[in-house]
Amino acid sequence: MRARTAAEKLPATRVWLRLFSCANLIQRRLRDSLRRRFGTTLPRFDLLAQLDHAEGGGTPSLTMSELSERLMVSNGNLTGLVGRLAREGLVRRSASPTDARAQLVSLTAAGRRAFGRMAARVRGSIDVMFAGLGQRERAELHALVGELKLSVEASHREDGAQ
């Protein structure tokens, strides 16, 4: 039986706390940057990002329910946010042609331009924050976090939750 290294003895809770603190720090810096530079919030950016991503994948609009799932927020929280972005001309709401109960949300041209400027700033900020890691370390971290995600998803299934 081989001796365990210090890293192997590290409690999962400590790893989680470090991941959590890094995520919070990154999120706080991005939130501050978006507020100062664009007068917007991270939830607004996230919503525009989801619409941009859907558009890039060939889906020009998403239902409110799809957005709610992707953003992991309730439809109630999303309704106000979409309404404000629509009033500002960044998104458009329309009735679904296939479901009278569903409302579709899509980016406007102004929304696409605004998101493009914000996304460039966010990418630059993230590049600066990750500058202390080399390409190899970023690749390793990406792979490890991917493995963690699979482990978390598997444990969720084992708990009987869906």
C-alpha positions as CSV (number, residue, x, y, z in Angstrom):
1,M,0.0,0.0,0.0
2,R,1.5,3.3,-1.0
3,A,1.6,6.4,1.1
4,R,-1.0,9.1,0.2
5,T,0.3,12.4,-1.0
6,A,-0.9,15.6,0.7
7,A,-3.1,16.4,-2.4
8,E,-4.8,13.0,-2.0
9,K,-5.6,13.7,1.6
10,L,-7.1,17.1,0.8
11,P,-10.8,17.1,1.9
12,A,-13.2,17.7,-0.9
13,T,-14.8,20.5,1.1
14,R,-11.5,22.5,0.9
15,V,-11.4,22.0,-2.9
16,W,-15.0,23.1,-3.2
17,L,-14.4,26.2,-1.1
18,R,-11.4,27.2,-3.3
19,L,-13.5,26.7,-6.5
20,F,-16.3,28.7,-4.9
21,S,-14.1,31.6,-3.8
22,C,-12.5,31.7,-7.3
23,A,-15.9,31.7,-9.0
24,N,-17.1,34.4,-6.7
25,L,-14.0,36.6,-7.2
26,I,-14.2,36.3,-11.0
27,Q,-17.9,37.0,-11.0
28,R,-17.5,40.0,-8.7
29,R,-14.8,41.5,-11.0
30,L,-16.9,40.8,-14.2
31,R,-20.0,42.4,-12.5
32,D,-18.0,45.5,-11.5
33,S,-16.5,45.8,-15.0
34,L,-19.9,45.5,-16.7
35,R,-21.4,48.0,-14.4
36,R,-18.6,50.6,-14.8
37,R,-18.0,50.1,-18.5
38,F,-21.6,49.5,-19.8
39,G,-23.9,50.4,-17.0
40,T,-25.3,46.8,-17.0
41,T,-25.5,43.8,-14.8
42,L,-24.2,40.3,-15.0
43,P,-27.8,38.8,-15.3
44,R,-28.5,41.1,-18.3
45,F,-25.2,40.0,-19.9
46,D,-26.0,36.4,-19.2
47,L,-29.4,36.7,-20.9
48,L,-27.9,38.4,-23.9
49,A,-25.2,35.7,-24.0
50,Q,-27.8,32.9,-24.0
51,L,-29.7,34.5,-26.9
52,D,-26.4,35.1,-28.8
53,H,-25.4,31.5,-28.3
54,A,-28.8,30.2,-29.5
55,E,-28.5,32.4,-32.5
56,G,-25.1,31.1,-33.3
57,G,-26.5,27.6,-33.0
58,G,-29.2,28.3,-35.6
59,T,-32.0,29.1,-33.2
60,P,-32.9,32.7,-33.7
61,S,-35.1,32.9,-30.6
62,L,-35.8,31.1,-27.3
63,T,-39.0,30.7,-25.3
64,M,-39.1,32.2,-21.9
65,S,-39.1,28.6,-20.5
66,E,-35.9,27.8,-22.4
67,L,-34.2,31.0,-21.2
68,S,-35.4,30.2,-17.6
69,E,-33.8,26.8,-17.8
70,R,-30.5,28.0,-19.3
71,L,-30.2,30.8,-16.8
72,M,-31.4,28.7,-13.9
73,V,-33.9,31.4,-12.8
74,S,-37.6,31.4,-12.4
75,N,-39.9,32.6,-15.2
76,G,-41.0,35.4,-12.8
77,N,-37.5,36.7,-12.3
78,L,-36.9,36.5,-16.1
79,T,-40.1,38.4,-17.1
80,G,-39.0,41.7,-15.6
81,L,-35.5,41.4,-17.0
82,V,-36.8,40.6,-20.5
83,G,-39.3,43.5,-20.3
84,R,-36.5,46.0,-19.4
85,L,-34.3,44.7,-22.2
86,A,-37.2,44.9,-24.7
87,R,-37.9,48.5,-23.6
88,E,-34.3,49.4,-24.2
89,G,-34.5,47.8,-27.7
90,L,-31.9,45.0,-27.0
91,V,-34.4,42.1,-27.3
92,R,-37.7,41.6,-29.0
93,R,-40.6,39.5,-27.7
94,S,-43.0,37.8,-30.0
95,A,-45.8,35.2,-29.8
96,S,-44.8,31.6,-30.7
97,P,-46.4,30.5,-34.0
98,T,-46.8,27.0,-32.6
99,D,-47.8,27.6,-29.0
100,A,-50.1,30.5,-28.1
101,R,-49.0,30.3,-24.5
102,A,-45.3,30.7,-25.3
103,Q,-43.4,33.9,-25.9
104,L,-40.3,34.0,-28.0
105,V,-37.3,36.2,-27.2
106,S,-34.6,37.2,-29.6
107,L,-31.8,39.7,-29.9
108,T,-32.4,42.9,-31.9
109,A,-29.6,44.3,-34.1
110,A,-28.9,46.8,-31.3
111,G,-28.8,43.9,-28.8
112,R,-26.3,42.0,-31.0
113,R,-24.0,45.1,-31.2
114,A,-24.2,45.8,-27.5
115,F,-23.6,42.2,-26.6
116,G,-20.6,42.0,-28.9
117,R,-19.0,45.0,-27.2
118,M,-19.7,43.5,-23.7
119,A,-18.5,40.1,-24.7
120,A,-15.2,41.4,-26.0
121,R,-14.7,43.2,-22.7
122,V,-15.6,40.1,-20.7
123,R,-13.2,37.9,-22.7
124,G,-10.4,40.5,-22.2
125,S,-11.1,40.6,-18.5
126,I,-11.0,36.8,-18.2
127,D,-7.8,36.6,-20.2
128,V,-6.2,39.1,-17.7
129,M,-7.5,37.1,-14.7
130,F,-6.2,33.8,-16.1
131,A,-2.8,35.3,-17.3
132,G,-1.0,33.7,-14.4
133,L,-1.8,30.2,-15.9
134,G,0.0,28.9,-18.9
135,Q,-1.8,27.1,-21.8
136,R,-1.0,23.7,-20.3
137,E,-2.3,24.7,-16.9
138,R,-5.5,26.1,-18.4
139,A,-6.0,22.9,-20.4
140,E,-5.4,20.8,-17.2
141,L,-7.8,22.9,-15.2
142,H,-10.4,22.7,-17.9
143,A,-10.1,18.9,-18.0
144,L,-10.2,18.6,-14.2
145,V,-13.3,20.8,-13.9
146,G,-14.9,18.8,-16.6
147,E,-14.3,15.6,-14.7
148,L,-15.7,17.3,-11.5
149,K,-18.8,18.3,-13.4
150,L,-19.4,14.7,-14.6
151,S,-18.8,13.5,-11.0
152,V,-21.3,16.0,-9.6
153,E,-23.9,15.0,-12.3
154,A,-23.4,11.3,-11.5
155,S,-23.8,11.9,-7.8
156,H,-27.0,13.8,-8.5
157,R,-28.4,10.8,-10.4
158,E,-27.3,8.4,-7.7
159,D,-29.2,10.5,-5.1
160,G,-32.4,9.8,-7.1
161,A,-32.7,13.5,-8.1
162,Q,-33.3,14.5,-11.7
